[in-house]
């Protein structure tokens, strides 16, 4: 998994969750604005649960296509804590990390899709087949 590279990222002046589109919008004083899909944020969570504890211990996140946000809280003046509706809420999204995700969204997303394909995994949530009686 790629590590963030931005070190002096600007602080967003606007954070808005588009619930229906499941996108987090970040607006900056420079006029830049980015919309990050919640699935993208979830699979690139900075938590140890997702990124691992160093080395090559990252855990590929699968079945997160329909994930949404239940809540967003600010952590001091440096990060957001995202509370996902699949129960995941560990990991702080620093302003640097969010800006890096926004700047490299296309490359990171392609990397994720390639890793999914290599693992024979899917973005689709696991489903249970019901048989009507």
Legacy VTK file of the C-alpha trace (Angstrom):
# vtk DataFile Version 3.0
C-alpha trace
ASCII
DATASET POLYDATA
POINTS 133 float
0.000 0.000 0.000
1.319 3.434 -0.881
2.323 5.752 1.927
1.316 9.390 1.917
3.920 11.772 0.577
2.509 15.252 1.347
4.064 16.834 4.409
2.761 20.407 4.453
-0.734 19.984 3.129
-3.236 22.793 3.491
-6.046 22.490 6.014
-9.472 22.216 4.398
-11.752 25.199 4.861
-14.792 23.080 4.021
-15.655 19.447 4.745
-18.978 18.161 3.454
-20.399 14.645 3.256
-22.569 13.969 0.219
-24.595 11.124 1.698
-26.413 9.993 -1.445
-23.231 9.962 -3.550
-21.219 8.579 -0.590
-18.438 11.114 -1.149
-16.502 13.337 1.232
-15.814 16.768 -0.244
-12.796 18.750 0.900
-12.541 22.411 -0.080
-9.437 24.551 0.318
-8.748 28.298 0.498
-6.865 27.995 -2.811
-10.133 27.112 -4.537
-9.177 23.453 -4.879
-11.946 21.003 -4.130
-11.834 17.210 -4.058
-14.578 14.612 -3.713
-13.303 11.352 -2.237
-15.536 8.282 -2.407
-16.167 6.736 1.004
-15.167 3.312 -0.324
-11.778 4.788 -1.318
-11.343 6.335 2.140
-12.320 3.051 3.804
-9.924 0.842 1.837
-7.097 3.330 2.436
-7.848 3.804 6.125
-4.726 4.855 8.038
-5.590 2.470 10.869
-3.256 -0.340 11.900
-6.159 -2.717 11.266
-5.921 -1.870 7.543
-2.320 -0.747 7.041
-0.797 -3.367 9.283
1.923 -2.931 11.847
4.833 -2.339 9.476
6.471 -4.136 6.627
4.144 -6.017 4.318
1.328 -6.595 6.817
-1.385 -4.444 5.183
-4.777 -6.157 5.008
-6.553 -5.907 1.646
-10.044 -4.535 2.243
-12.729 -6.305 0.212
-16.478 -5.928 -0.179
-16.524 -2.216 0.698
-18.346 -0.916 -2.400
-21.485 0.143 -0.522
-19.872 1.471 2.659
-21.019 4.856 3.944
-20.273 7.218 6.801
-22.249 7.396 10.031
-20.329 10.304 11.517
-17.319 12.579 11.068
-15.523 14.084 14.038
-12.570 16.443 14.143
-9.477 15.312 16.027
-7.784 18.435 17.298
-6.634 20.782 14.568
-4.903 18.128 12.515
-7.248 15.317 11.486
-10.686 13.821 10.988
-11.991 10.615 12.477
-14.350 8.878 10.078
-16.990 6.543 11.487
-17.974 4.077 8.754
-21.288 2.250 8.716
-19.510 -1.138 8.618
-18.308 -0.479 12.185
-14.785 0.648 11.282
-13.813 3.819 13.132
-10.138 3.496 14.022
-7.466 5.561 12.377
-7.138 9.313 12.107
-7.161 10.937 8.688
-4.642 13.770 9.066
-4.925 16.791 6.792
-1.677 15.630 5.152
-3.035 12.142 4.548
-6.358 13.388 3.156
-4.615 15.819 0.819
-2.286 13.053 -0.363
-5.248 10.756 -1.037
-6.944 13.555 -2.978
-3.828 14.371 -5.013
-3.147 10.715 -5.917
-6.682 9.321 -5.957
-6.514 7.931 -9.511
-3.181 6.142 -8.998
-4.096 4.786 -5.555
-7.471 3.564 -6.809
-5.879 1.737 -9.758
-3.376 0.155 -7.372
-6.231 -1.023 -5.149
-8.157 -2.513 -8.100
-5.018 -4.331 -9.264
-4.459 -5.783 -5.793
-8.100 -6.892 -5.640
-7.798 -8.618 -9.003
-4.519 -10.310 -8.046
-6.189 -11.639 -4.899
-9.274 -12.823 -6.788
-11.345 -10.577 -4.519
-14.196 -8.176 -5.136
-15.452 -4.726 -4.187
-18.930 -6.211 -3.853
-20.103 -6.957 -0.328
-20.492 -10.620 0.585
-24.060 -11.682 0.150
-26.156 -14.455 1.554
-28.310 -16.407 -0.835
-31.854 -16.843 0.420
-34.098 -19.511 -0.923
-37.772 -18.673 -0.920
-39.876 -21.398 0.669
LINES 1 134
133 0 1 2 3 4 5 6 7 8 9 10 11 12 13 14 15 16 17 18 19 20 21 22 23 24 25 26 27 28 29 30 31 32 33 34 35 36 37 38 39 40 41 42 43 44 45 46 47 48 49 50 51 52 53 54 55 56 57 58 59 60 61 62 63 64 65 66 67 68 69 70 71 72 73 74 75 76 77 78 79 80 81 82 83 84 85 86 87 88 89 90 91 92 93 94 95 96 97 98 99 100 101 102 103 104 105 106 107 108 109 110 111 112 113 114 115 116 117 118 119 120 121 122 123 124 125 126 127 128 129 130 131 132
